[in-house]
Amino acid sequence: MILNNNNPLTSRDSILISFMYKILGECKALIERRKKSNLLKIIEIKKLSSIPGESEFLIQVTNKNSVFTLKANNIFTDGYNISDFSDFHAELIRQAAVGKLIDYLQNPSLSKSTYTVLSKKLNRELNTYTYEIEDCTGTQFSCTADEIYANRTMLDEMHSHDIFDIGFTIGSESISRESKQLKAIKLITERIAP
């Protein structure tokens, strides 16, 4: 837009320009945050196998609606970078590639559970699942999947099947949130467009 003294900015133009700068700032922050996080995550083990490379994982591109299934051997042969996964997920893939995933998941050090999931309920107001947790002392409390994920100590001291359920819930809730955000952005851009 070329500005001159004969054509000053209207208040609408100023609002749109400030809105665009805000969007650009948010995009830059999102890109920086994404660079620091893992690009891929396992949200479910679809098939558990003792045959090397035959275990299948449901994988999500972090913060995207993109979900796909891959066998452990395809992760290595199709050019995926194992460092794009968290350390725990990368180890699951490595163990599956050599046919030891079942043994790895049954490892007593992994199955120690200081925290146990008692129940999982949908909170319709927040549109998120709430877990009822019991610790080794018998104390019960409620947490969302995101709160559990943020507490690495709690997550490390849960049984593997609870961890996978929590991971799946985080993945499905993030897909739902992203879908709503995309719809909201589309609605805003349709209102702004002339």
C-alpha positions in Angstrom: 0.0 0.0 0.0 1.5 3.4 -1.0 0.8 6.1 1.4 0.8 9.8 0.7 -0.7 12.9 2.2 -3.7 12.8 -0.1 -4.6 9.2 0.9 -4.2 8.8 4.8 -5.0 5.5 6.5 -8.5 5.0 7.6 -9.3 3.6 11.0 -10.3 0.3 9.3 -6.9 0.2 7.5 -5.1 0.8 10.8 -7.0 -2.0 12.5 -6.3 -4.4 9.7 -2.6 -3.6 9.7 -2.3 -4.0 13.4 -4.2 -7.3 13.2 -1.8 -8.5 10.5 1.2 -7.6 12.6 -0.3 -9.5 15.5 -0.9 -12.6 13.3 2.7 -12.4 12.0 4.1 -12.2 15.5 2.0 -15.2 16.6 3.1 -17.1 13.6 6.8 -16.4 14.3 6.3 -17.5 18.0 4.6 -20.7 16.8 7.4 -21.5 14.4 10.0 -21.0 17.1 8.0 -23.1 19.6 7.6 -25.9 16.9 11.4 -25.9 16.2 12.0 -26.6 19.9 9.5 -29.4 20.1 9.4 -32.9 18.7 7.8 -33.0 15.2 6.2 -36.5 15.5 4.6 -38.4 18.3 3.1 -41.9 18.8 -0.5 -41.7 19.9 -1.3 -45.4 19.9 0.3 -48.8 19.3 -1.9 -50.3 16.6 -0.3 -53.7 16.4 2.1 -55.2 18.9 4.4 -57.9 17.4 7.5 -59.8 18.5 8.6 -60.0 14.8 11.3 -57.4 14.3 9.9 -54.2 12.6 6.3 -55.4 12.4 4.8 -53.5 15.3 2.6 -50.7 14.0 2.2 -47.2 15.5 -0.4 -44.5 15.0 1.7 -41.4 14.6 0.6 -37.7 14.7 2.5 -34.7 13.3 2.7 -32.5 16.3 0.0 -29.8 16.4 -1.5 -31.0 13.1 -4.5 -33.0 12.1 -2.2 -35.3 10.2 -2.3 -38.8 11.6 -0.9 -41.9 9.9 0.1 -45.5 10.6 3.6 -46.8 10.2 5.4 -50.0 11.0 8.6 -49.7 13.0 10.7 -50.9 10.0 9.1 -48.3 7.7 10.1 -45.5 10.1 13.7 -46.3 9.4 13.4 -47.3 5.7 11.1 -44.4 4.6 13.5 -41.7 5.7 11.9 -40.6 9.0 14.3 -39.1 11.5 14.1 -40.9 14.9 15.2 -37.7 16.6 11.9 -36.1 15.5 10.2 -38.2 18.3 10.6 -37.8 22.0 13.2 -39.9 23.7 10.6 -42.4 25.0 8.8 -42.7 21.7 12.2 -43.2 19.9 13.0 -46.0 22.3 9.7 -47.6 21.6 10.5 -47.6 17.9 14.0 -48.9 18.4 12.7 -51.8 20.6 10.0 -52.6 18.0 12.6 -52.6 15.2 14.4 -55.4 16.9 11.3 -57.3 18.0 11.7 -56.5 21.7 8.8 -54.0 22.3 6.7 -56.5 24.2 9.6 -57.3 26.6 10.4 -53.6 26.9 6.8 -52.7 27.9 6.7 -55.5 30.4 10.0 -54.4 32.0 9.4 -54.0 35.8 11.1 -50.6 35.8 8.5 -49.4 33.3 5.5 -50.9 34.9 6.2 -49.5 38.4 3.2 -47.4 39.1 3.2 -44.9 41.9 0.2 -43.3 40.2 -2.7 -45.4 38.9 -5.6 -44.2 36.7 -8.9 -45.2 38.3 -11.3 -43.6 35.8 -11.5 -41.3 32.8 -14.5 -39.0 32.4 -15.5 -36.4 29.7 -15.9 -32.9 31.1 -18.4 -31.4 28.7 -18.0 -27.9 29.9 -14.2 -27.9 29.2 -14.5 -30.4 26.3 -11.6 -32.4 27.8 -11.2 -35.7 29.6 -10.5 -35.7 33.3 -8.6 -38.6 34.9 -9.2 -39.8 38.5 -5.7 -40.7 39.8 -4.7 -42.6 42.9 -1.1 -42.5 44.2 0.7 -45.2 46.2 -0.6 -43.7 49.5 -4.2 -44.0 48.5 -4.8 -40.3 47.9 -7.1 -39.6 45.0 -7.2 -36.5 42.8 -8.3 -35.4 39.3 -6.1 -34.2 36.4 -6.5 -33.6 32.7 -4.3 -35.4 30.2 -2.4 -32.1 29.6 -1.7 -31.7 33.3 -0.4 -35.2 33.7 1.8 -34.7 30.6 3.2 -31.5 32.1 4.1 -33.4 35.3 7.0 -35.6 34.1 7.5 -37.2 37.5 3.9 -38.4 37.6 4.1 -39.6 34.0 7.3 -41.5 34.6 5.7 -43.3 37.5 2.6 -44.6 35.8 1.9 -48.0 34.2 2.6 -48.1 30.4 -1.0 -48.7 29.4 -2.1 -45.6 31.4 0.6 -43.6 29.6 -0.6 -44.7 26.2 -4.2 -43.8 27.0 -3.1 -40.4 28.2 -1.0 -39.9 25.0 -3.9 -41.0 22.8 -6.2 -38.5 24.7 -3.7 -35.7 24.3 -3.4 -36.4 20.6 -7.2 -36.6 20.0 -7.8 -33.5 22.1 -5.1 -31.5 20.2 -6.7 -32.5 16.9 -10.1 -31.3 18.1 -8.7 -28.0 19.3 -6.8 -27.4 16.1 -9.9 -28.1 14.1 -11.8 -25.5 16.1 -9.0 -23.0 15.7 -8.9 -23.5 11.9 -12.7 -23.0 11.7 -12.4 -19.8 13.8 -9.6 -18.4 11.6 -11.6 -19.3 8.5 -14.6 -17.4 9.9 -12.5 -14.4 10.8 -10.8 -14.2 7.4 -14.2 -14.5 5.7 -15.5 -11.6 7.7 -12.4 -9.5 6.9 -12.3 -10.3 3.2 -14.0 -7.6 1.1 
